Amino acid sequence: MKTEDPVIAGYDGVVCDLDGVVYRGAEAVPEAADALQRVVQRGVKVVYATNNASRVPAEVAEQVAGLGAPATAADVVSSAQAGAARLAEQLEPGATVLALGGDGVIEALQAVGLAPVSPGADAGELETVAAVLQGYGRQLSVRDFETAARLLTTGLPWVASNDDATLPLPWGQSPGNGAYVDLLAAAVGRRPDVVGKPHPPLYRLSLDRLGTEAARTLAVGDRLDTDIAGAEAAGVDAAWVLTGVDGPTELVLGHATPTYVLASLADLLRPYAVPTRDAGGWRCGSARVTSGADGLRIERGGADAIEVVRAGVAALLEMRDAAGERDGGGASGGDGDRLRAGAAALEHVLDDAAHGERD
C-alpha cells in the first residue's frame, strides 16, 4: 500500500470490535464514531463482532448508535449467534437446547429455529434437551451449573460462546465465560466447541453477514490474543488499534501479528505510512528503529508517535520471530529481556503522546 492511501481503501467490509475500540465502558473512544460514519459513507459495510453473549444485539446497537456510530441490531454479530448457528447445523429444527447464559443466548437460539430451555425448567423439559449452548450470564447459579453438568455427562453436543478467562469491569477483572467453561469441563471430563474470538466461527459469521470476501474484509480490534489472533485464524487482515487494553508488551509476549497498527479508528481514513526494512533497521515516515542488545534504538526525527510505533512494532516482530526460531519461545532469558525492553520503549512513546494530548 502506498503511504498516501488510507487503510480502508483496500476493503469492502469491516468487522469491528467494540470495547476498547468504539467505547471504553460507558465512554466513547475519541474519534471512533465519526470514523465509522465516514467509513460507511465510503460504501464500506461494517458489522460489530462481540464475544459478549449475554446482551441481545438490539441493546448493543442502541449503545453504539447512542455514541454516534452507525448501528442497527442487524449490524451486531455476537458469539451467542455464532454458537446458535453451529448448533443449528447439527440439530433438527425446533430441537430443545439448554440455554446456559443471559438473554443473548436465548434470543440467538430462537432466531435460528431452536427452542431454548433454562436450567430451572421442569424435569420433563430438561429430558428433551438435545444440546447445551453456554454463554456468560451473571444470574447463573451453582444449581444451574449442576444441571448443565448432569446433561453434559450424557454426551450431548456442547458449544460455548467464548472462552475468555476474564471479564473487564470498572473495578478490575472478573471471571469470564472461560472460567465457567473450565468449571464444567473439570466436572464432565471434556471441553466444548468454542465459537467466539479467537476461534474462526464468529469471524466467518461476520463475513456471511457482510457478504464480503475474506480478502476484502478487515478486522479491527484492540486485543491481540482474541481480535487479532482470531482474524488471522479466519484468514482476514487485522488492524490493531491502540485505544484498548493491549500494548507492545502484550505483542512480544504473544504470537499474534497484526497487518496494520492504528492509533485509533480515525487512522482507517488517513494516509498510512507503511514500515519498510532498510539496512539494520525499520523506517516509517521519518522514524527509524533498530534492534540491539538492550532493546530498541529509536531515531524519531519529525515522525508522529504512531509512525515511531509502527517502525518499532516491525522491529519487535522481527526480534520475536528470530527468538522463536532459536529456542521456540522468545519471552525468556536474554531474548525476553530485549523484547520487554523494546516494548517498554514503545510504551514510553505512546505515554508521551497521550500526555501531550491531555496537555
C-alpha positions in Angstrom: 0.0 0.0 0.0 1.3 3.5 -0.8 1.8 5.9 2.0 -0.8 8.3 0.7 -3.6 5.6 0.6 -5.8 5.1 3.7 -6.1 1.6 5.0 -9.8 1.4 4.3 -9.2 1.9 0.5 -8.4 -1.8 0.2 -11.6 -3.2 1.8 -15.3 -3.6 1.2 -16.2 -4.6 4.8 -15.1 -4.1 8.4 -15.5 -6.4 11.3 -15.2 -4.1 14.3 -14.6 -5.0 17.9 -16.4 -2.8 20.5 -14.9 -2.4 24.0 -11.6 -0.7 23.6 -12.2 0.3 20.0 -15.6 2.1 19.8 -16.1 2.6 23.6 -14.4 2.1 26.9 -17.0 1.1 29.4 -19.7 3.7 29.1 -17.4 6.3 27.4 -16.9 6.8 23.7 -13.4 6.4 22.3 -12.4 9.8 20.8 -13.0 10.0 17.0 -14.3 6.4 16.8 -18.0 7.2 16.0 -17.1 9.8 13.4 -14.6 7.5 11.7 -17.2 4.7 11.4 -19.7 7.1 9.9 -17.2 8.1 7.3 -16.3 4.5 6.6 -19.9 3.7 5.9 -20.2 6.9 3.7 -17.5 5.5 1.5 -19.7 2.4 0.8 -17.9 0.1 3.1 -20.1 -2.2 5.2 -19.5 -2.5 9.0 -20.5 -5.1 11.5 -19.7 -5.2 15.2 -18.4 -8.6 16.4 -18.5 -9.2 20.2 -17.7 -12.1 22.4 -20.2 -10.9 24.9 -23.0 -13.4 24.7 -25.1 -12.1 27.5 -26.5 -9.0 25.7 -29.0 -9.0 22.8 -27.9 -7.3 19.6 -30.6 -4.6 19.9 -29.1 -3.5 23.2 -25.6 -3.4 21.9 -26.7 -1.5 18.8 -28.5 1.1 20.9 -25.4 1.7 22.9 -23.2 2.1 19.7 -25.8 4.3 18.0 -26.1 6.4 21.1 -22.4 7.3 20.7 -23.0 8.5 17.2 -21.8 5.4 15.2 -23.9 3.7 12.6 -25.5 0.6 14.1 -28.7 -1.5 14.0 -29.4 -4.8 15.6 -28.6 -6.5 12.3 -25.1 -5.0 12.4 -24.2 -6.8 15.6 -22.7 -10.3 15.4 -22.4 -12.0 18.8 -20.7 -15.1 19.9 -24.1 -16.4 21.1 -25.3 -16.1 17.5 -22.2 -18.0 16.3 -22.9 -20.7 18.8 -26.6 -21.0 17.8 -25.6 -21.2 14.2 -23.2 -24.0 14.9 -25.9 -26.0 16.8 -28.5 -25.3 14.0 -26.1 -27.2 11.7 -26.1 -30.2 13.9 -29.7 -30.4 15.2 -33.2 -30.8 13.8 -35.3 -27.6 13.6 -37.1 -27.0 16.8 -34.7 -29.0 18.9 -34.5 -28.1 22.6 -31.2 -26.6 23.7 -30.2 -25.8 27.3 -29.5 -22.0 27.3 -26.9 -21.6 29.9 -26.4 -17.8 29.9 -28.2 -14.5 29.5 -30.9 -13.1 27.2 -28.4 -13.0 24.3 -28.1 -16.8 24.3 -31.9 -17.3 24.4 -32.6 -14.9 21.6 -29.8 -16.3 19.4 -31.3 -19.8 19.7 -34.8 -18.6 18.9 -33.5 -16.8 15.8 -32.2 -20.0 14.2 -35.3 -22.0 15.0 -34.1 -23.8 18.1 -36.1 -24.0 21.4 -34.1 -22.7 24.4 -34.9 -24.0 27.8 -33.5 -22.7 31.1 -31.6 -24.7 33.7 -34.5 -24.1 36.0 -37.1 -25.8 33.8 -39.0 -28.8 35.0 -37.7 -32.3 34.6 -39.9 -33.1 31.7 -38.5 -30.2 29.6 -34.9 -31.0 30.6 -35.3 -34.6 29.4 -35.9 -33.3 25.8 -32.6 -31.3 25.7 -30.5 -32.1 22.7 -27.5 -29.8 23.2 -26.1 -27.1 25.5 -25.1 -23.6 24.5 -23.0 -21.9 27.2 -22.6 -18.2 27.3 -21.9 -15.7 30.1 -24.8 -14.9 32.4 -24.4 -13.0 35.7 -27.6 -14.6 37.0 -26.3 -18.2 36.7 -26.2 -20.2 40.0 -24.4 -23.2 41.2 -27.6 -25.2 40.7 -27.7 -24.1 37.0 -24.2 -25.5 36.5 -25.1 -28.7 38.3 -28.0 -29.1 35.8 -25.7 -28.5 32.9 -23.1 -30.9 34.2 -25.7 -33.6 34.6 -26.9 -33.2 31.0 -23.4 -33.0 29.6 -22.3 -36.3 31.2 -24.7 -38.0 28.8 -22.5 -36.8 25.8 -24.8 -34.1 24.5 -23.3 -31.6 22.0 -21.8 -28.7 23.9 -21.0 -25.3 22.4 -19.5 -22.4 24.3 -19.9 -18.8 23.0 -16.3 -17.9 24.1 -13.5 -18.9 26.4 -12.3 -15.6 27.7 -10.9 -16.3 31.2 -11.7 -12.8 32.5 -14.2 -10.1 32.0 -13.1 -6.5 32.5 -15.2 -4.4 34.9 -14.7 -0.9 36.2 -13.0 -2.2 39.4 -10.8 -4.8 37.6 -11.0 -8.3 36.3 -14.0 -10.7 37.0 -14.2 -14.4 36.0 -15.3 -14.6 32.4 -17.1 -17.3 30.5 -13.9 -19.2 30.0 -13.6 -19.6 33.8 -17.1 -21.2 33.9 -16.3 -23.4 30.9 -13.3 -24.7 32.8 -15.6 -25.4 35.8 -17.9 -27.5 33.8 -15.0 -29.2 31.8 -13.5 -30.3 35.1 -16.8 -31.8 36.1 -17.6 -33.6 32.9 -14.2 -34.5 31.6 -14.4 -32.9 28.2 -14.4 -29.5 26.6 -16.9 -27.7 24.4 -16.7 -26.5 20.8 -15.8 -22.8 21.2 -17.0 -20.3 18.5 -16.0 -16.9 19.8 -12.8 -15.0 19.2 -10.0 -16.1 18.7 -11.7 -19.1 17.1 -12.8 -18.6 13.5 -16.6 -19.2 13.6 -17.5 -15.7 14.8 -15.5 -14.1 12.0 -17.0 -16.4 9.5 -20.5 -15.5 10.6 -19.5 -11.8 10.3 -18.3 -12.4 6.7 -21.7 -14.0 5.9 -23.5 -11.0 7.5 -21.3 -8.6 5.5 -21.5 -10.5 2.2 -17.8 -9.7 1.5 -14.8 -11.9 0.6 -12.3 -12.6 3.3 -9.6 -10.9 1.2 -11.6 -7.7 1.0 -12.5 -7.6 4.7 -10.6 -6.0 7.6 -11.0 -7.0 11.2 -10.3 -4.2 13.8 -9.6 -4.8 17.4 -7.6 -3.9 20.5 -6.9 -7.4 22.0 -4.1 -9.3 20.3 -5.0 -12.8 21.7 -8.7 -12.6 20.6 -9.4 -9.9 18.0 -6.1 -10.1 16.1 -5.4 -13.8 16.5 -9.0 -14.6 15.6 -8.7 -12.6 12.4 -5.5 -14.4 11.5 -7.2 -17.8 12.1 -10.1 -16.8 9.8 -7.8 -15.5 7.0 -8.8 -11.9 7.5 -6.4 -8.9 7.6 -6.3 -7.4 11.1 -5.8 -3.8 12.2 -4.6 -3.5 15.8 -6.0 -0.3 17.5 -4.0 1.1 20.4 -7.1 2.6 22.2 -7.7 -0.5 24.3 -6.0 -2.8 26.8 -3.1 -4.3 24.8 0.2 -2.6 24.1 3.6 -3.6 22.9 4.3 -5.7 25.9 1.4 -8.0 25.1 2.6 -8.1 21.5 6.1 -9.5 22.4 4.6 -12.0 25.0 2.1 -13.4 22.5 2.0 -14.8 18.9 -0.4 -12.5 17.1 0.9 -10.5 14.1 -1.4 -7.5 13.1 -1.5 -6.4 9.5 -1.8 -2.7 10.5 -1.1 -0.7 13.6 -3.5 2.2 14.2 -3.6 4.9 16.9 -7.4 5.0 16.7 -10.2 4.1 14.3 -9.6 7.5 12.6 -6.4 6.1 11.2 -8.5 3.9 8.9 -9.2 7.1 6.8 -5.8 8.7 7.0 -2.7 8.1 4.7 -1.0 5.0 6.1 2.8 5.1 6.3 4.0 1.5 5.9 7.1 0.5 7.8 9.9 -0.7 5.4 13.1 -2.6 6.1 16.4 -1.0 5.5 20.0 -2.0 6.3 19.9 -2.8 10.0 16.5 -1.4 10.9 13.0 -0.3 10.1 11.7 3.0 8.8 8.3 4.5 8.9 7.9 8.1 7.8 10.9 9.9 9.2 11.3 7.5 12.1 14.0 4.8 12.2 14.1 1.9 14.7 16.9 -0.6 15.1 17.3 -3.5 17.5 20.2 -4.0 19.8 21.4 -5.9 22.8 19.4 -3.6 25.1 16.1 -3.5 23.1 15.4 -0.8 20.5 17.2 2.3 19.4 14.7 5.0 18.3 15.5 7.8 15.9 12.3 9.8 15.8 13.2 12.7 13.5 9.9 14.6 12.9 7.7 11.5 12.8 4.4 11.2 14.6 4.2 8.8 17.5 2.2 6.2 15.5 4.9 6.1 12.8 7.5 5.5 15.5 5.4 2.7 17.0 4.8 1.1 13.6 8.5 1.0 12.9 9.1 -0.3 16.4 6.4 -2.9 16.1 8.0 -4.2 12.9 11.4 -4.4 14.7 9.9 -6.2 17.7 8.1 -8.7 15.5 11.3 -9.4 13.7 13.1 -9.9 17.1 10.2 -12.1 18.4 10.3 -14.3 15.3 14.1 -14.7 15.4 13.9 -15.6 19.1 11.2 -18.1 18.4 13.3 -19.8 15.7 16.3 -20.0 18.1 14.6 -21.5 21.2 10.9 -22.0 20.4 10.0 -19.1 22.7 11.4 -15.7 22.9 9.9 -14.4 26.1 12.6 -15.8 28.4 16.3 -15.3 29.0 18.2 -12.7 27.1 15.8 -12.6 24.2 12.9 -12.0 26.6 14.8 -9.2 28.3 15.5 -7.5 24.9 11.9 -7.9 23.8 10.4 -6.5 27.0 12.9 -3.6 27.0 11.9 -2.8 23.4 8.2 -2.9 24.2 8.8 -0.6 27.2 10.5 1.9 24.9 7.5 2.0 22.6 5.1 2.3 25.5 7.0 5.4 26.6 6.4 6.8 23.2 2.7 6.2 23.5 2.6 7.5 27.0 4.3 10.7 26.0 1.9 11.1 23.0 -1.1 10.6 25.3 0.3 13.1 27.8 0.7 15.6 25.1 -2.9 15.2 24.0 -4.1 15.7 27.6 -2.0 18.9 27.9 
